Amino acid sequence: MATAPWPFALLMALQRRLVWAIPAAMLLGLAWGVTLPSAWLVSLVMPLTFLMVYPMLIDLRLPLLLGGRDLRLQLTAQAINFLVIPFVALAIGRLFFASQPLVALGLLLAALLPTSGMTISWTGFAKGNLEAAVRMTVVGLVLGSLATPLYARVLMGTAVDVPMARVFQQILLIVFLPLLLGQITRVALIAARGAEHYRKVIKPRLAPFSTLGVVGIVAVAMALKAPLIVGQPLLLVRMLIPLLLLYGINFALSTLVARRFFPRSDGIALVYGTVMRNLSIALALAMTAFGPEAPRSP
């Protein structure tokens, strides 16, 4: 196998060290926001979001939705994702952030966007039902994109002015446009270079670009919020407990359902398809659609 050109090698190294790259990006963004003008960084949010989402969606195969015999598994996963977890997040948000509705909204956004590209990867590593995981990822992404504006309006509309038109517009730009372009890109690449070349050479080089977008979005978000973080250093600590509670309840419920009702391979797909959250898209949506908004007055 040919060695990847140095830009791809650098991006792949960044992806392999993501556990270090994210904290480094947070610290870099924080330092930038404290010492340098950062308002102009808002203009980078959409390009970085597209860079993050588009490569991830090139290999998301929509035709797989039409096959399979795992309807019960898929229905269970989406029931957990959209009939249980959003309401758990809502309750936790009201308990911990009753006077900070925008923070509670952020928690709800994270709960409404299930799965990520890593859902498929980790299911494969754990020898779970990979085909079911792919379907969960596609369905979760589409349903989450459609449900997020409606859930936000119904559940948080009395506390936050939810700009429905703007949210739908951002969902189209952040999710559905990259999804459409991704499908076209995959077909074009396979037609031009062949399925074998796409699978062995092109596909492995897609994910590192998404990683670059994720790191960039995290750095920009930290830079834009640096004054608030520095002014209220305990804010991040206060947010940690609700997040741990949300993920703990989610993991416990998904694991219990998986062990009780499904064979091991399906259960693994269920856990990864319901516990993992697309935090990158949630962050981008919060920054683009809700950033300028302020809570409604009581």
Sequence and secondary structure as in RCSB ss.txt:
>XXXX:A:sequence
MATAPWPFALLMALQRRLVWAIPAAMLLGLAWGVTLPSAWLVSLVMPLTFLMVYPMLIDLRLPLLLGGRDLRLQL
TAQAINFLVIPFVALAIGRLFFASQPLVALGLLLAALLPTSGMTISWTGFAKGNLEAAVRMTVVGLVLGSLATPL
YARVLMGTAVDVPMARVFQQILLIVFLPLLLGQITRVALIAARGAEHYRKVIKPRLAPFSTLGVVGIVAVAMALK
APLIVGQPLLLVRMLIPLLLLYGINFALSTLVARRFFPRSDGIALVYGTVMRNLSIALALAMTAFGPEAPRSP
>XXXX:A:secstr
     HHHHHHHHHHHTHHHHHHHHHHHHHHHHHHS  GGGGGGHHHHHHHHHHHHHHT  GGGGG  S HHHHH
HHHHIIIIIHHHHHHHHHHHH TT HHHHHHHHHHHHSB  HHHHHHHHHTT  HHHHHHHHHHHHHHHHHHHHH
HHHHHHTTTB   HHHHHHHHIIIIIHHHHHHHHHHHHHHHHH HHHIIIIIGGGTHHHHHHHHHHHHHHHHHHT
HHHHHH TTHHHHHHHHHHHHHHHHHHHHHHHHHHHS HHHHHHHHHHHH B HHHHHHHHHHHSTT  B   
